[in-house]
Amino acid sequence: MKLLLIHDEMLNAGLPIFEAHANLPRVFVFDPAFIAQQGWRRRRLQFIADALSSIPAVRVFKGTLVDVVAAFKLADSAPQRETHVVTQSTPNTDIQAWLATLKTVRIEFVEASAFATHTGSLSRFSKYWSSVEAQWFPKGSPNSSGHSKDSPPAKKVRSMQTPAKPSRWPRAGGVKP
């Protein structure tokens, strides 16, 4: 039995691992112990659920990772086969420890593609981003910071001043606003 295990660093439907292993069942596990250890709040869980909804054919489970994988093995038509989990590699030691709970399961780690290639200092994000932005948003794309020569530059919007709050003190003559 072989399955593709999705963890919280694999929430992009466009990752190459999904195309490379399109025939495998895709599984994400909301493990209560792991969630508590990570300190995830409701908004983080909602974000993960929303991101999972964009990944085709993913099956989402609540329970321990070991129990979910064991249930898949029981449901397998040939349970004597070796259990094999494919997932994306990660430097996150918490995820690595979580995956290590699968002691009797063969885990295959697929290397993730680099977000961007960058040489130089990472002292300031703005310097980093200006050097890698073109790798993600080529000139002329709607998301690039520059504008296309075919489209006019964005109009500057004049900021509006917020009106002053009314005073809580009575006006002259003792009348409240």
Helices and strands as residue ranges (DSSP letters): E 2-6, H 16-20, E 26-30, H 32-38, H 42-52, E 58-62, H 65-75, E 84-88, H 93-99, E 106-110, H 125-136
